[in-house]
């Protein structure tokens, strides 16, 4: 049995049209977007868009217009999905490289080498290259275990100023110890 085209002389009834055509609209969208939630949104949005257009203008073939809207909304959804998938792929590649770097670092990690003379020499040379105030704040915090509050009082600076000097020292140590494990910086310089 063929469906009767919408009769232009009869006032357009949105509820009836919605109930009659939602299933077809949903299945059409779902067959392309392969996502139930997206297909439901596309079908509903298309029916509402068609309703808005119908209020402004007489449509010769509302069903054809409806499927044109669904087609265009589905294309927009799929194009956005392509961009999203490409972004996820790039993020995944970056994440995998970073994980592989950490695995390689852990495999190369030799706990016995943490306190070797070479590392001690790099640390000492790095600290010597820092401005005196930064070097002293770092040593007070890490070697003498003096709190940030106490250090800020000694140097008459704010705790954020202490953080600045500590961050500066750690930055240079990280650069100079880049060939050693990130774990090394954590073990040697980070407080619990």
Wavefront OBJ file of the C-alpha trace (Angstrom):
o trace
v 0.000 0.000 0.000
v 1.414 3.390 -1.010
v 1.442 6.301 1.345
v -0.738 9.167 0.393
v 1.235 12.379 -0.221
v 0.577 15.125 2.281
v -2.574 16.911 1.221
v -1.814 20.620 0.906
v -5.448 21.588 1.496
v -5.544 19.909 4.935
v -3.859 21.853 7.784
v -0.510 20.364 8.666
v -0.617 18.352 11.900
v 2.864 18.081 13.399
v 2.040 15.368 15.950
v 0.528 13.139 13.306
v 3.388 13.748 10.889
v 5.950 13.146 13.646
v 4.401 9.832 14.707
v 3.929 8.717 11.123
v 7.456 9.525 9.920
v 9.769 9.415 12.945
v 10.511 5.681 12.568
v 11.499 6.019 8.911
v 13.516 9.168 9.631
v 15.330 7.462 12.509
v 16.135 4.316 10.485
v 17.341 6.370 7.533
v 19.691 8.406 9.735
v 20.847 5.343 11.700
v 21.682 3.442 8.509
v 24.311 6.105 7.766
v 25.532 7.395 11.130
v 25.550 3.990 12.904
v 24.845 5.645 16.240
v 21.436 5.318 17.891
v 21.661 8.552 19.902
v 22.886 10.590 16.960
v 20.195 9.089 14.704
v 17.487 9.975 17.239
v 18.771 13.558 17.429
v 19.033 13.879 13.656
v 15.536 12.485 13.081
v 13.975 14.743 15.712
v 15.877 17.833 14.574
v 14.917 17.155 10.956
v 11.234 16.795 11.838
v 11.338 20.044 13.834
v 13.205 21.860 11.041
v 10.641 20.622 8.554
v 7.836 21.815 10.852
v 9.417 25.293 11.008
v 9.750 25.382 7.232
v 6.195 24.136 6.765
v 4.879 27.018 8.917
v 6.574 29.529 6.603
v 6.049 27.917 3.232
v 3.908 25.283 1.563
v 6.005 22.265 0.752
v 5.126 20.260 -2.314
v 6.627 17.066 -0.948
v 7.252 17.269 2.827
v 8.642 13.727 2.954
v 11.292 14.447 0.303
v 12.170 17.660 2.133
v 12.421 15.742 5.417
v 14.830 13.196 3.933
v 16.914 16.004 2.419
v 17.273 17.528 5.881
v 18.196 14.132 7.362
v 20.728 13.565 4.595
v 22.419 16.919 5.230
v 22.411 16.506 9.026
v 23.847 13.002 8.639
v 26.594 14.302 6.352
v 27.428 17.028 8.912
v 27.529 14.436 11.693
v 29.798 12.102 9.676
v 32.162 14.933 8.701
v 32.438 15.924 12.351
v 33.036 12.253 13.212
v 35.915 12.105 10.691
v 37.549 15.110 12.375
v 36.982 13.575 15.815
v 38.443 10.217 14.742
v 41.514 11.903 13.211
v 42.048 13.873 16.415
v 41.728 10.723 18.517
v 44.192 8.911 16.249
v 46.766 11.686 16.621
v 46.255 11.784 20.387
v 46.559 8.014 20.505
v 49.851 8.082 18.560
v 51.275 10.721 20.889
v 50.096 8.762 23.916
v 51.622 5.537 22.613
v 54.961 7.233 21.932
v 54.972 8.672 25.431
v 54.134 5.282 26.987
v 56.837 3.576 24.917
v 59.344 6.183 26.090
v 58.411 5.478 29.708
v 58.716 1.711 29.118
v 62.159 2.180 27.531
v 63.213 4.379 30.459
v 62.079 1.815 32.982
v 63.789 -1.010 31.101
v 67.033 0.982 31.076
v 66.651 1.912 34.737
v 69.410 0.577 36.942
v 68.774 1.452 40.601
v 72.440 0.995 41.443
v 73.360 3.923 39.186
v 71.072 6.440 40.875
v 73.745 7.723 43.212
v 76.769 7.445 40.972
v 79.458 10.072 41.028
v 78.484 11.236 37.517
v 74.993 12.160 38.631
v 76.232 13.828 41.780
v 78.654 15.842 39.648
v 75.884 16.909 37.229
v 73.664 17.945 40.130
v 76.438 19.916 41.822
v 77.534 21.629 38.590
v 73.919 22.537 37.806
v 73.360 23.964 41.268
v 76.601 25.959 41.032
v 75.418 27.492 37.734
v 72.232 28.841 39.373
v 71.953 32.276 40.970
v 73.040 32.159 44.614
v 69.565 32.816 46.017
v 67.953 30.076 43.891
v 70.721 27.628 44.799
v 70.437 28.359 48.531
v 66.613 28.110 48.544
v 66.822 24.796 46.719
v 69.397 23.381 49.151
v 67.421 24.575 52.182
v 64.280 22.927 50.859
v 65.735 19.669 49.575
v 68.852 18.997 51.618
v 68.019 20.607 54.939
v 64.282 19.930 54.768
v 63.342 23.502 55.732
v 59.685 24.366 55.035
v 58.653 26.872 52.371
v 57.195 29.099 55.062
v 60.497 29.204 56.957
v 62.461 29.811 53.758
v 60.114 32.647 52.792
v 60.735 34.261 56.191
v 64.524 33.848 55.944
v 64.652 35.450 52.480
v 61.795 37.875 53.138
v 59.845 36.642 50.093
v 56.416 35.076 49.658
v 55.905 31.291 49.579
v 55.140 31.733 45.868
v 58.576 33.318 45.498
v 60.064 30.200 47.121
v 58.079 28.072 44.646
v 59.490 30.150 41.789
v 63.098 29.503 42.863
v 62.447 25.785 43.452
v 60.778 25.450 40.036
v 63.688 27.259 38.397
v 66.239 24.937 40.019
v 64.223 21.824 39.138
v 63.864 22.995 35.544
v 67.637 23.256 35.102
v 68.223 19.954 36.872
v 65.673 18.245 34.595
v 67.405 19.680 31.526
v 70.859 18.610 32.670
v 69.685 15.175 33.797
v 67.565 14.550 30.693
v 69.529 11.426 29.818
v 68.645 9.875 33.152
v 65.290 8.613 34.214
v 62.479 10.936 35.156
v 62.309 8.748 38.243
v 65.726 10.032 39.263
v 64.481 13.601 39.581
v 61.547 12.342 41.580
v 63.689 10.270 43.944
v 66.410 12.872 44.461
v 64.525 16.144 44.516
v 60.838 15.682 45.286
v 59.599 15.783 48.829
v 56.998 13.342 50.091
l 1 2 3 4 5 6 7 8 9 10 11 12 13 14 15 16 17 18 19 20 21 22 23 24 25 26 27 28 29 30 31 32 33 34 35 36 37 38 39 40 41 42 43 44 45 46 47 48 49 50 51 52 53 54 55 56 57 58 59 60 61 62 63 64 65 66 67 68 69 70 71 72 73 74 75 76 77 78 79 80 81 82 83 84 85 86 87 88 89 90 91 92 93 94 95 96 97 98 99 100 101 102 103 104 105 106 107 108 109 110 111 112 113 114 115 116 117 118 119 120 121 122 123 124 125 126 127 128 129 130 131 132 133 134 135 136 137 138 139 140 141 142 143 144 145 146 147 148 149 150 151 152 153 154 155 156 157 158 159 160 161 162 163 164 165 166 167 168 169 170 171 172 173 174 175 176 177 178 179 180 181 182 183 184 185 186 187 188 189 190 191 192
